Amino acid sequence: MSDQHSHQSFETRAIHAGNTADPLTGAVVPPIYQVSTYKQDGVGGLRGGYEYSRSANPTRTALEENLAALEGGRRGLAFASGLAAEDCLLRALLAPGDHVVIPNDAYGGTFRLFAKVVERWGVDFSVANTSDIDAVRDAVNDRTRLIWVETPSNPLLGITDIEAVAGVARQAGVKLVVDNTFASPYLQQPLALGADVVVHSLTKYMGGHSDVVGGALVTADAALGEELAYHQNAMGAVAGPFDSWIVLRGIKTLAVRMDRHSENAAKVVEMLTQHPKVTQVLYPGLPEHPGHEIAAKQMRSFGGMISFRVQGGEEAAVEVCNRAQLFTLGESLGGVESLIEHPGRMTHASVVGSALEVPADLVRLSVGIENADDLLADLRQALG
């Protein structure tokens, strides 16, 4: 993060970091540089370091500077998707024979990447409950290179003590990666708590409007950032200029959106905990949640993601999803509109039969920023 923005509040950085007025016209919004190549002033005479848009593009640069500022990092990198960012990170930092500790609750696509892609070229992994520091420590061996954490986790909303796991990682001489997608940098800052790399699906809260796909890596160490940037260019799954511009636009309202997501989620949780057909509500804002105290310590508020279990098992959970009307049935999260899904049959179908398999009676909500009373009415009719 540049010194220019280091003293500013989050809300100010979200609007201004990377968003320099256009020097030609004074436009306050960075232009969309929809270009592949750049005229050079003689051989090797690059203007601003730009030669080819896979390597760098001014619109993507603006987003990457903004991402670094929001996470308090030294380098931000934007990718075509969250999984593209994860793939770049794993291939940059791992080699055949290495080992990774992954969480027992995580995005199904992340598990699929480890189990079906990365493992095929000789990288092993162990599954651990990252909410249990001793379990994380026991899972580390002399071949371990990374500890991977999601907090809050997807879809069971587990909480990991980032600072404590960072201590385990430092002691073992390995790097800590934190997927910060559910929280966003407004609610949680993993690098400040000792993480080495933060991962985002920019598709979710950062973009915030269900109209773009993207991913990001942010590093605390400049040298690590350079290494990842080399692989980003070599592998090529970069964010395009228009997608970068859309994410930048979404980030400007991230703080106000996250406040509303959290406020609405708290009202939904209050209703769900009192509903006779709901057997369990999973939300770190609940005092009885096992990670509540840690979440309260490392998060600004508890976010817009909720999972709950229903009476009647899998078919009843599926029916709740099907009956919802204002909550849109869909496989994503973090948009201004509310979404509902059945993880076992949708986002987490890839973990069936593994240590990450989710309960069949589970429903996941991404609570949007609509009127909370309308959301409550829809959930009540969906539950029946």
N, C-alpha and C positions, 0 to 999 in steps of 0.2 A: 504494500500500500504506500502511495506517495505521501511525503510529508505534508503536501498541500491539503490533504483530506484527513490526516491522522487525528486531528484535534476536533473534528466535526462530529455531530451526532449522527446516528444511523440514518434517520430520515433525510438529513441533508446530503449525506454521501450517496444514498440511493438515487437522488435526483441529479446530483452534480458530478460525481466521480466518473471519469471517462467521457462525460458529455460536454466537451469543449465546443464553444460556438464555432461554426464554420468560418475559417479565416477569409474566404472569398466573398461570402454574402452576408455573414453575420447570423445565419440561421441558428436558432437556439437548440435545434434537434440535429444530431449527427446525420449526415446524408447516408443514403443507402448506396454504397459503392458497388453497384452490380457490374463488376468487371473481373476479368480473369487475368489480364496481364497489364504491365505498366511500362511506359516509355522510359528508357534509361538515358541519362546524360553521358553518353560514351559508355564503353564496355566497363561494367562494374559500377557505373555512376548511378546509384539508386536514389530516388527521391523519397526521403523518409524511411528508407529501408524496405520499400515495397518492390517486388519483382514479379510475383505470381501469387494468386489469391489462395492457393492451398497453403502456402508458407505464411502469408499474412495478408489481411485485408483491413482497411481502416475502420470499417463498421464493426468487424469482429474485435479489433483491437480495443475499441471503445467499450464493448461489452466485457472483455477480459480484464481491463483496468477496473471497471465497475465491480466485477465479481471479487477481485482481490481486495478492493477497498471494503466491501461489505463483510467479508470473512476475516478481515484483518490479516491477510496473507501477503506474501512477497510476489506471487505469480498466479494469475488466473488463466485458464485455458478453456475454450468453448468448443464443443463437439457436436456432431450431428444428432446424437441421442445420449441418454444417460448410460446405456450399455456400451456405446462406442467409447465413452470416457473411461468406463471400468476396464474395457478390453485394453485400451492404451496403457493404463496404469499397470495392469497385471503383466503385460508383455514387456513393459519397460523395466520392471523391478524384479521379475521372477525368471528363473531358468529351470530346465529339467532337473528334478531331484529336490527342488525346494518344497516347502510346506507352508500352508496358510491356516490360521484359525478363523473359522467363520461362525456367525451366530446361529443359534437354533431357531431363530425366527427372523426371516429376511424376505425381501422381495423375491418372488419366484424366478424372475429373469436373472437375478444375481446368482441364485443357486444353480440354475441351468447353465450359466456361463462357467461356473466352477466344475460342475459334475459332468457336463456333456462336451465341453470345449477345452478348457484349460487342463483338465485331468488327462486328456488324450495326449498332450505333449509333455507328460511326466511331472506335473505339479500335483502334489497330494494336498488334501485338506482334512481337517478335523472339525467336528461340530461341537460347540461349547455354549453353555448358557452364559452369555456375556454379562448378565446381571449378577452372576456369582464370580467374584474376583478370583477365588481359589480355583474354580473350574477353568477359568481362562489361564491361570498360571500353570495348572496341571496339563493343559492341552498344548503348551509350547514345548517344542523339542529343539535339538541342535540343528535341525534343518529349517526351522521356522524363519520366515522372512517378513511376514505381515500378520497383523491381527486386524480383522475386519469387523466393524461394529455398525449397527443401525440403532439409533435411539432418537425418538421413539421408533420401535420396530414395526414392521409391516407383515401381518395385519394385527398382531396381538398386543400392540402398544406397550411392549416391554421397555424398560428404562435401564440403560447402562451408565454407570458412573464413569464418565469419560476421563476425568482426572486420575481416578484409581487405575483404570486400565492403561492409561498412558504411563503410569509408574511401572506397571508390569512390563510394558513394551520396552521402556528405557533400560530396565534391569536386564532384560533378555537381549538387548541390542537389536531389536526389530522395529519396524515402522508400524504406526497405528493409523488406520484409515477409518474415517467416520462418514457414513452416508447420512447427510444432514437434510435429506429431501423433505421428510415429514415436518421438521421444525422450521426450516428456512433459516438464513443467517439473522433474521430479525429476532427470532425466539431463542437462538442458541448459537454459540461461537466455539466450535470444537478446537480450533487452533489455539485459542487463548487458554484452553484447558489441557493442552499438551499433545493434541493430535498432530500428525505429520502431513496428512492429506485429507481434504474434505471432498466428497463426491456429491454431485447434485444431478437429479433429473430436472433440467430447466423447464421441461414440459409442465411441471406441476405448479407449485406456488410461485416460483420466480416469474414464469410467463403469466400464469394466473388466469388465463382466459380461454383455455382449451383450444387454442388456435395455432400452436407451434410445438414442434418436437426438438429437444435439444438436451445437451448434457454439459457438465463442467467438472473440472478439477481445480482446486486451489491449494497451494502449498505454503508452508511456513518457511521453507528454506529455498533461497534463490537458486542454488546449484541444482537441487532436485527439480525445481521448476524448469530449468534449462534442459535437464535430461528428458523430462516429460515433453517439453516443447519439441525437442529433436524427434522423438517418436511420433508425436502428433503430426508433424510434417511428413515423416517417412511413411506413416501408415495412411494418412490422408482423410480420416473421417471427421472433417472439420465442420463447424457450423457455417452455413452460407450467410451472405450479407443480409438478406431480407429476414431470415430467421433470427439473426443476431439483433437486428433492429427491433423486431417484435418483442423479443425478450427484454431488451433495454427499456422499451416503452412500458412493459408490464411491471418491471422492477420499481419504477417511479412511484407506484401506489402500493408496493409490498407492505409497508408498515401499517397503513390504514386498513388494508384488506386483512392482514393477519389479526389485527385487533378485533375486527368484526367476526372473522372465522372463529376465533377463540370465544368471544362473547356468545355467539349463537350455539356453539358446541356445548358450552356450560349449561344452557337452557335445555338442550336436547338430552344431555346426560341426566339432568334432574328429572325429566319426564320418564326416561327409560328405566331409571332405578326404581321407580314407583309402579311400573306397569306389570300387571300380573302374569303376562305371557313372556316376559324377559327374565331369564334365569341368571344372567351375569352381564355386567357392563364393564368393558375394558377401556379405561381412560385414566391417564396419569394425574388428572386433576382431582380424582376422587381420593379422599384421605385414606381409604382402605386399600388403595392400590399399593402393591409392595414397593414400587419405585417412586411413590409420591414425594417423599422428602428429598430424594436426589433430583427429581425433575424440578421441584420448586427451587432448588439451589442452582441448577445449571441452565434453567430455561426462564425466559421473561414471562411467558404464560404457557398454557398447556396445549394450544393448537386446535385445529379443526377436524382431526381424525378421531373417529370413535368406532369401536367394534363391540358387538353384543351377541349373546347367545339366546336362543328362543326355545320355548317348550315345543315338543313335537318333532325334534330332530331335523334332519337335512331337508326333508320335503317341506316342513313348515318354514324353514329359513328361506328356501327358494320361493315359496309363495309370498312371503313378505316382500321380497325383491320384485316379484312380478306385479304385486298389487300397488306398489308405490307409483305415484303419478308426478308429483312435483320433484321428488328425488328421481333423477334420471338413472336408469339402469345402464351402467357403463364401466369399462375397465380403465379408469384413471383416477385422478384426485387433484385437489389443489386449485380448481377453477372457481370462478365466482358463482357458478351454479352448483347445487348440491347433487351428489352422485351416491348411488347405492349399488352394492354388488355382493355376490356370494363367492368368497375367496376360494373355497374348495373346488368349485367348478369353473372359476374364471381366472383371476390373477395368479392363483397358486396351484393350478392344476399340475404344474411341472414338479411340485414337491410331493405329490401323492406317493405314499410308500416309503418316504425318506424320514429322517429325523426331524424335518421341518414341516411335516404334514400338519395341517390346521384342522380344528374341529369341524365336523360336517354341519353343525347347527349354527355356525358363525355367519354373521352379517357385518359388512364393513360399510361405514358411512364416511363420505367426505362432505362435511357440512359447509355449505356455501354462505353467501352474504345476503340472501333473501331475507324477507321479514321472518323473524323467528316464529311468530304465531302460525304462519302459514306452513312452515316446516313441521311444527309439532302436530298440526291437524293432519297433515299427510301421513306422518308416521303412525299416528293413532289409528287411522283408517286402514293402513297397510298391516298393522299388527292384528286388527280385527277385534 
